[in-house]
């Protein structure tokens, strides 16, 4: 795996992509961060470390507000504009690109997947509603993605427990004991390392069904 960083101009300011390139990639997984953190989130970092060995180039995307050092996330419309502007760089290799992210980043991926012709959507810790406000549902964003969608959700996520999600239109993997950040209590089983392994294995198995067939002629050099 090779790693490099790329800056991309967007209408909202400079964004940044950190590429974790597979040696012989079959697809690109673009992952945006949440509103309360960056690409160092445990689930994003675990996927970036594990998936390149499985033929997936992982692109960790930092939105302009985060690159600029601001503490408050931009409005959803601005986040979508930034993501759209980044897409040509994400798709430059010609490989299928799966849009994804955690929390607010998952919402962005869902809202824009169809228009950008994403190969699929990976929604990590999708914020189905604000904590304690199930009547403020964001299910329409998820169901409206229009692409194959995998939701990975913690069993204790206050933004939406797995049983609260609507049936149909997506595949849902429950992560036992996990909260919105996929953290588990110290006394819970399985331990944190196994939780992250569950996330990466679920993502790898699902992504394998979306990948382009590998061939020596067109997969000899890494994307990113």
C-alpha positions as CSV (number, residue, x, y, z in Angstrom):
1,X,0.0,0.0,0.0
2,X,1.2,3.5,-0.8
3,X,-0.1,6.7,0.7
4,X,-0.2,10.3,-0.6
5,X,-2.1,13.5,0.0
6,X,-3.8,15.6,-2.6
7,X,-5.4,19.1,-2.3
8,X,-8.5,19.9,-4.4
9,X,-10.1,23.3,-4.9
10,X,-13.8,23.4,-4.3
11,X,-16.4,26.3,-4.2
12,X,-16.2,26.0,-0.4
13,X,-12.4,26.2,-0.2
14,X,-9.5,23.7,-0.4
15,X,-10.4,20.1,0.4
16,X,-7.9,17.3,0.9
17,X,-7.8,13.6,-0.1
18,X,-5.5,11.2,1.6
19,X,-5.0,8.2,-0.7
20,X,-4.3,4.7,0.6
21,X,-3.7,3.0,-2.7
22,X,-4.0,-0.7,-3.4
23,X,-1.3,-2.3,-5.5
24,X,-3.8,-3.7,-8.0
25,X,-7.0,-1.8,-7.2
26,X,-10.4,-2.9,-8.4
27,X,-12.4,0.0,-7.0
28,X,-12.1,3.2,-5.1
29,X,-13.8,3.8,-1.7
30,X,-14.2,7.5,-0.9
31,X,-14.9,8.2,2.7
32,X,-16.0,11.5,4.2
33,X,-15.7,12.3,7.9
34,X,-18.4,13.4,10.4
35,X,-19.4,16.8,11.7
36,X,-17.6,16.2,15.0
37,X,-14.3,14.8,13.8
38,X,-11.9,14.1,11.0
39,X,-10.4,11.2,9.0
40,X,-8.7,9.9,12.2
41,X,-12.0,8.3,13.3
42,X,-11.4,4.7,14.3
43,X,-13.7,3.2,11.6
44,X,-12.2,5.3,8.8
45,X,-8.7,4.6,9.9
46,X,-9.4,0.8,10.2
47,X,-10.9,0.7,6.7
48,X,-7.9,2.6,5.2
49,X,-5.5,0.2,6.9
50,X,-7.3,-3.0,5.9
51,X,-8.9,-2.6,2.5
52,X,-5.9,-1.8,0.2
53,X,-4.7,-5.4,0.7
54,X,-8.2,-6.5,-0.6
55,X,-7.9,-4.6,-3.8
56,X,-9.7,-1.4,-2.6
57,X,-8.0,2.0,-2.8
58,X,-9.3,4.1,0.1
59,X,-9.6,7.9,-0.3
60,X,-10.1,9.7,3.0
61,X,-11.8,13.0,2.2
62,X,-11.4,16.1,4.4
63,X,-14.1,18.8,3.8
64,X,-12.9,22.4,3.4
65,X,-14.2,23.4,6.8
66,X,-12.0,20.8,8.4
67,X,-8.9,21.7,6.3
68,X,-9.4,25.3,7.3
69,X,-9.3,24.4,11.0
70,X,-12.9,25.4,11.7
71,X,-14.6,23.7,14.7
72,X,-18.2,23.8,13.2
73,X,-19.2,21.9,10.2
74,X,-20.5,23.6,7.1
75,X,-24.2,23.5,6.1
76,X,-25.4,20.3,4.3
77,X,-25.7,22.2,1.0
78,X,-22.0,23.3,1.3
79,X,-20.9,19.9,2.2
80,X,-22.6,18.5,-0.9
81,X,-21.0,21.2,-3.1
82,X,-17.5,20.3,-1.8
83,X,-18.1,16.5,-2.4
84,X,-19.3,17.1,-6.0
85,X,-16.2,19.2,-6.7
86,X,-14.0,16.4,-5.3
87,X,-15.6,13.7,-7.4
88,X,-13.6,14.1,-10.6
89,X,-10.4,13.6,-8.6
90,X,-11.9,10.5,-7.0
91,X,-13.0,9.1,-10.3
92,X,-9.9,9.9,-12.3
93,X,-8.6,6.4,-12.4
94,X,-11.6,5.1,-14.3
95,X,-12.3,2.5,-11.6
96,X,-15.8,2.2,-10.0
97,X,-16.1,4.7,-7.1
98,X,-18.1,3.8,-4.0
99,X,-19.2,6.9,-2.1
100,X,-19.2,6.6,1.7
101,X,-18.5,8.2,5.0
102,X,-19.4,8.2,8.7
103,X,-22.3,10.2,10.2
104,X,-22.6,13.5,8.3
105,X,-20.3,12.1,5.7
106,X,-22.7,9.2,5.1
107,X,-25.5,11.7,4.6
108,X,-23.5,13.5,1.9
109,X,-22.7,10.3,0.1
110,X,-26.4,9.3,0.1
111,X,-27.6,12.7,-1.1
112,X,-25.2,12.8,-4.0
113,X,-24.7,9.2,-5.0
114,X,-27.2,9.0,-7.9
115,X,-26.2,12.2,-9.6
116,X,-22.5,11.3,-9.4
117,X,-23.1,7.8,-10.6
118,X,-21.5,6.2,-7.6
119,X,-21.1,2.4,-7.7
120,X,-22.6,2.1,-4.3
121,X,-22.8,3.8,-0.9
122,X,-21.1,2.7,2.4
123,X,-22.9,4.5,5.3
124,X,-21.1,4.2,8.6
125,X,-23.0,5.3,11.7
126,X,-25.8,6.9,9.6
127,X,-27.5,9.6,11.8
128,X,-31.0,8.5,11.2
129,X,-32.3,11.2,13.6
130,X,-30.9,13.6,16.2
131,X,-30.5,11.8,19.6
132,X,-33.9,11.6,21.3
133,X,-35.7,13.0,18.3
134,X,-36.9,10.0,16.2
135,X,-39.6,12.2,14.7
136,X,-36.8,14.1,12.9
137,X,-36.1,11.2,10.6
138,X,-33.5,11.4,7.8
139,X,-34.5,8.0,6.4
140,X,-35.5,9.6,3.1
141,X,-31.8,10.5,2.4
142,X,-30.8,6.9,2.9
143,X,-33.7,5.3,0.9
144,X,-33.2,7.9,-1.8
145,X,-29.6,7.1,-2.5
146,X,-30.6,5.1,-5.5
147,X,-27.5,2.9,-5.4
148,X,-26.6,-0.4,-3.6
149,X,-26.1,0.7,0.0
150,X,-24.4,-0.9,3.0
151,X,-25.3,0.5,6.4
152,X,-23.0,-0.4,9.3
153,X,-24.6,0.7,12.6
154,X,-23.8,0.4,16.3
155,X,-26.3,-1.3,18.4
156,X,-26.2,1.5,21.0
157,X,-26.1,4.4,18.5
158,X,-28.2,7.3,19.9
159,X,-28.5,8.7,16.4
160,X,-30.4,5.5,15.3
161,X,-30.3,1.9,16.5
162,X,-30.4,-0.8,13.9
163,X,-34.0,-1.8,14.7
164,X,-35.1,1.8,13.9
165,X,-34.1,1.7,10.3
166,X,-36.7,1.1,7.6
167,X,-36.7,-2.3,5.9
168,X,-35.6,-2.8,2.3
169,X,-33.4,-0.8,-0.1
170,X,-30.2,-1.4,1.8
171,X,-28.1,-4.0,3.6
172,X,-27.6,-3.4,7.3
173,X,-24.9,-4.8,9.5
174,X,-25.3,-4.4,13.3
175,X,-22.2,-3.9,15.4
176,X,-23.0,-5.3,18.9
177,X,-22.4,-3.0,21.9
178,X,-21.1,-0.1,19.7
179,X,-22.1,3.5,20.0
180,X,-22.0,6.2,17.3
181,X,-18.2,6.2,17.1
182,X,-18.2,2.4,17.2
183,X,-16.7,2.4,20.7
184,X,-17.7,-0.4,23.0
185,X,-17.7,-0.5,26.8
186,X,-14.5,-2.0,28.3
187,X,-16.4,-4.9,29.9
188,X,-18.4,-5.7,26.7
189,X,-17.6,-8.5,24.4
190,X,-16.2,-8.4,21.8
191,X,-13.2,-6.1,22.4
192,X,-12.6,-3.0,20.4
193,X,-10.2,-4.7,18.0
194,X,-12.8,-7.3,17.0
195,X,-15.4,-4.6,16.5
196,X,-13.2,-2.9,14.0
197,X,-12.4,-6.2,12.3
198,X,-16.2,-6.8,12.0
199,X,-16.6,-3.5,10.3
200,X,-13.7,-4.0,7.8
201,X,-14.8,-7.6,7.0
202,X,-18.4,-6.6,6.4
203,X,-17.2,-3.7,4.1
204,X,-14.7,-5.9,2.3
205,X,-17.3,-8.6,1.6
206,X,-19.9,-6.2,0.3
207,X,-17.4,-4.2,-1.8
208,X,-16.2,-7.4,-3.5
209,X,-19.5,-7.6,-5.2
210,X,-19.1,-4.1,-6.7
211,X,-15.5,-4.3,-7.8
212,X,-14.4,-4.3,-11.5
213,X,-12.8,-7.5,-12.7
214,X,-9.0,-7.2,-12.3
215,X,-6.7,-7.8,-15.3
216,X,-3.0,-7.4,-15.7
217,X,-3.4,-5.0,-18.6
218,X,-5.5,-2.4,-16.8
219,X,-4.8,-2.9,-13.1
220,X,-1.0,-2.8,-13.1
221,X,-0.6,0.5,-11.4
222,X,-2.4,1.8,-8.2
223,X,-5.1,4.4,-8.3
224,X,-4.4,7.5,-6.4
